[in-house]
Amino acid sequence: MVKTSGGDDILSLLISEWKGTRVGTVFKLLDAEVRAISLFCMPAKETSYTVMAVVVAAVLSL
C-alpha cells in the first residue's frame, strides 16, 4: 500500500488559491481523479471497496 505525506492537501490548497474555489471542493475532485485512475491500475473489486469506504466516510462526516 502506498502512503503519502499530504501532497494532495498541499496541491488542493494551491489550486484553491489559484482558482478561487473552496479547498474541500478541490480536494474531493482530486480524490475522485485518483479513484478513476486507480481503475486502470488495480482490479475493479479492490477499487470498489475503496470507493465504498470513501462514500461511507463522507456520509458519516455529515
Secondary structure, DSSP 8 states (H G I E B T S, - for coil): ----SSHHHHHHHHHHHHHT--HHHHHHHHHHHHHHHHHHHS-HHHHHHHHHHHHHHHHHT-
